[in-house]
Amino acid sequence: MFLQPTHDPARDLTAALEEDRQTVMLADRLGYHEVWVGEHVSCTSEPITDPLVFLATLIGETSQIKLGTGVMCLPHRHPAQVASQAALFDHLSKGRFQMGVGQGSLSSDVQLFGVGGSAAREEMVRESVGHILAIWSSPAPHHHPGAHWTVSVDPLGAPEFGVGEFIKPYQQPHPPLATSIMSPGSRSARMAGEQGWIPISSAAFLHARYTASHWEQYLEGAEAAGRPADPEIWRIVRQVVVAPSDEEAREHVLDPNGALAFWYRYVLGAMRARQALPLVAPAHHPDPELLTWEEMALEQTTFGSPSTVVDRLVALRDLTGHFGVLTTMAVEWTDARFGRRSMELLAREVLPRFAQHAATASAARSF
């Protein structure tokens, strides 16, 4: 599951955050494999300003689900701070941590921190991860120069007390690294392939016809670095709604007062501001500039009865190519009963059948 999370700013924030926590706790009980939580500093529609703080409240409330940042925006933080906080969280969670990193894409955060264009931010991510891995893999003294940061600290005459040293992660050599991939032909996907990171096609609003390009870029990066590339690690994020009947699911998706209406209106406005509506419009749409949230919701949401959702997920895989992990986008529960039931139906009736179909298809390809 991927939690941006997105909430109507008019809602009580404390209640909304508790709802997010309850969503993760339910996912844990239902056997969801992992959850990724976003980081946004200057947007009350996406109110989690530090995913590690939020996830720390769930360590004791969950038992098996992996807890991931989706993502830590590295250009906005000093690498030593990231390395230290991530290592601490890895210990507190006893290795249930997955570290998603990236350059950040929220326009107001980019403006707030005032850190370079997209090329500079990409290089900052590369450099920051290099510093973090050096901090985790080497003992004091630390002298790691760079173009954007320099990590330099000495024992200062007290090495026996650990002065000038950094804590190392619980998982060795380090927690799994992942990155969020959004745009078609993404350079982030190529970088993930070069570095061997988990690729997360996180833009559930991006039309699925563009998602295959993410794996193509990942493969190019992996091949250039001489790394193997296994699509089983590829995560694809989609908006999924499951109900007992197709009609009930459709009614929920198109509810003008529902969570999906708010989410798609929010995304539609953001994509219009970026002049990127063709990326989210249905194929052959007569005029993407006139795209409505209802059209977008019906096209981009995988919804219906369990049988219908299985069929739509199979069609998604046919369009994108094989991927290993379906990651569902979480939205607020304007109808808590419906939201919980949708998660339960997905876990108990949809995913076992989809996984079986995927395994059969994979075996046929191998043969």
N, C-alpha and C positions, 0 to 999 in steps of 0.2 A: 504494500500500500504506500502511496505517496501523499503526504499531507503538505500542501503549500503552507499552511492551510488558508482557505479563503472564507471570510465571514463578512456579512453586512456590517459596516461600521456602526450602524445604529443599535446593534445588539449589545447587551451587557458583556464586556470582555471577559470577566471572570467566569461567567456561565459558558461562554463560547470555548474558552480554553479547557474547562472541565469536560465539555462535550468531546473535544479532541482527545483528551486523556482516556475517556470512556471508550472511544472508538478504537484506540490502540489496545486497550485491555481486552475488548471483545475480539479483536483480531488475534491476539495471543491465545485466547481460549479456543478459537476456531481453527488454530493451527496455521495461520498465516506465517510465512517464512520470515518476512522482514518488513520494516517500515522505514521510510525516508522522510525527513522533516526539513522544510525549507528555512531560509534565513532572509529576513527582510527588515531593515531598520526603520525606513521612513514611509510606511504604508499601513494604515490601520485596517485595510481590507485583508492584509496578509500580516497578522500581528505577532508572529513569533520572531523576536529580535535576536535570539540566540538558541539554536536548536539543541545544543548540549544541555543548557539549563532546563529546557522543557523535557528532554529525554531523561534527564537525571531523576525527575519525579516519577518515572515509570519503571526504573530498575527494580525496585522492590514490589511493584504492582504486577509485574509480568514474570514469566518463567522461562520461555524458550524463544520468543521472537527476537530477531536481531534488530538492533537500534542504529539507524544510520542518519547521517547529516546529508541533506539534499538541497543545497550543498553549503559548505563553509566557503564564504566568498574571500578568497585568499588575497586579492589586492587591497582589501580593507583592513588587514590584520598583519601584525608582525609575525614572521614564521616561528620565532621562539615561543610566542604566546600560543599559537595554534598547536605546536608540538607538545607543549607542557599540558595544556588543557585536554587534548585528545588522549595523551598517555594516561592522565588521571582518570578520565572517563572509562578508558579501556579496562583499567584495574577495577573501578567501581562496578562495572557491568560484568566483570569476570570473562571478558573476551567476546561479549555479544555486540561489540561495536564494529560498524562499517563506516569508513570515513569517506564521504562524498565531498569532493573539492571542485571549485570552479571559479570563474571570473566574475559571476554575478551579472544579471541581465535586467534587474529592475531599474528603470530609467531614473527614478528619483534617488536611489542609492548611488548610482553611478555619478549623478550630479553632486550629491552630498559629499562624497569622498574625493571627487575631483581627480580621479586617477586615470589618466591616459585614454587613448582610443582602444578599439578591440584588439589590435595587434599588440600594443603595449601590455594590455591586461593579460593576454594569453602568455606572453613572455614572463609576466610576473607570476602567473600560476606555475609555470615550469620552474622558475627560480625558487619560489617559495617551497615547493615540494622537495626540491633538491636540498634546501636548507633543513627542512623537517627530517628527511631521511638521514642526513648527516648527523643531526643532533641525536637521533635515535640509535645510530649505529656506531658512534665513536665516543670515546671517553674524553674527559677534560684533559688539557685545556681545549677550548673550542675557538677556532679562528676560521670562519667560513666567509670569504668575501663574495660580493655580488654586485650587480648593476643597480639593484633597487634596495637591497638590505645587506648589511654586514652583521653576521653573528660572531661576536667576539667577547669571550669571558674567560678569566683565569681562576684557578683555585684560590688565589689571593692569600697564600700561606696557610690555608686550612683544608687541604684536600681530604684529610682523614674524616672531616665532618661533612663532606659532600659539597662544600662551598664551590660554586662555579660549575656544578654538574647539573644535568637534567635527568628527570626520571624517564625510564624507558617504558615502552608499552607492555601490557600483559601478554598480548599476542606477539609471537616472534616469527620473523624479524620485525613485523609491524602489522597493524590492522589492514584488512583489505581496503584498497583505494578504489574509488569510483568517481565518475564525473557525469554531469548532466549534459545531454546533447539536445539541441533544439532545432536549429535551422537546417534546411536541406544542404547536403554537401558540406556539413559542418567540419571546420578545422579542429574543433574539440574532439570529434570522433576520431580523426586521424591521430591526434595527440594521445588519446586513450589507447589506440592500437600500438603506437610507438612505445608507450610506457607500460603496457600490460594492465591497465586499469579496467575495472568493470564499466561497460558502457550502459548508460541509462537514457533511452530515448524518452525524455521527460515531458515533451510538449504534447499533452493529451489533446490539445486543440489543433495541432498541426494535422492536416489531412494525411491519412495513413499512406496515400500513394507516394509521399515523399520520404517515408521512414526507411525504406530499403536503402536509400542513399547513405544512411548513417552506418550501416554495416559495411557497405562498399568502402567508405572512407576508413573505417576501423581496420578492414582487411589490408588496405594500402599501407596504413601506418605500421601494422604488425609485420607485414612482409618487408617493409623498408628496414625495420629494426631486427629482422630475423627471429621474430617471435611467433609461436603458434597462436592461432585464433580459433577459439571454440565458441560457436553461437549459443551454447548452453549458458554462458554467462551474460548474454545480452538481455537487458530488461527493456520492455516496451510498456509505456504508461498509456492506459486508455480509461475513459470514463465508462463505467459498467453499471447498469441498473438491471436487477433481476426481480421479477414479481411472478406470482402464480400464473398470470396470463399476459399475453402481448398487449392487450388493451389497457390493463392496469399500469403496466410499465410505461406505455406511451403517454398515458394521462399524467403520470408523475413527471416525466421528462418535460412535458409542455405546460405544466402548471405555472401560470404567470407569477404566482406568489411563492414558487418553490425555490429550492437551493440552486437547481440547475439554471433557472432563469437568471438569477443573480450572477452566477458564475459565467455563463455565456455572454451576458451583457457586458460584464467586466472585461472579459477576454476580447470581445468584439471591439470595444472601445480602444483597448490597448493596441490591437492589430491595425485598426484604422489609423491611429496616431502614427504608427510606424510605416504606414502605407504598405502593409503586408497582407491585405485581405485575400489576394489570390492563393496564398498558402493555406488558408483555412476554408475556402469556399469549395463546394462540391465540384467535381470535374464537369466542364462544359457549362458552368453557371453563366447565364447571359450577361451579367454585370456584377462582379464581386463587390463593387462599391455600394450596391443595393442589398447586400446580404443581410438577412435578418437573424436574430438570435435563434428563432424557431428553426429556420433552415439549418443553421449550424448545429443545433442540438440534435436534430433528427439524423443528420449525416454523421456526426462525430461520436455520438453516444452508442455504445454497444448495449442495446436494451431488448427486453422481451422476457418470455418465459424461459425456464432453464434450457429447454430444447432449442429455442430460437437463439439464445445467447451462445450455446455451444456451436451452432451452425455459423453464427457471425464471427466467432473467434477463429474457427477453421478458415473462413474466408479472409480474415485479417492475416493469418499466417500465410495463406496462399499469395497474398499481395506483398507482404514484407519479406518473405522467406522465413526459415526456421529461426525461432528465438527460444531461449530457455526459461524465461521468467515473465509471466504476465504480472504487471504492477497496476493496481487499480487506483484511480484518483479519488481521494476522499473529499466529500463536500459536507457542509453542515447539515444537520438533521432538522429540517423544518417539520418533518414527520418522523419522530424518533422510532416509532414502531416499524414504519416502512424501511427506514435506513438500516435498522438491525436485521430485519428479515432479508433484505437484499444481500447483506454480507453473509448471512447464514446460508441462503440458497446458493450463492456463488461458491462458498467453501464446500458445501455438502453435496450439491447436485450438479454443478457446472464443472468445476475444476477437475474432479476425478475423471469425468468423461472426456474433457478436453485433453487432459494429460495422457489418457489412454490412446486417443486419436493421434496425438503428437508422437508418442512412442512408436505406434504402428507405422506412421509416415516416415519416421527417422530410420526404422529398421528396413523399410522398403528402399530408401535411398542408399543405405549401406550395402544392401544386397545388389 
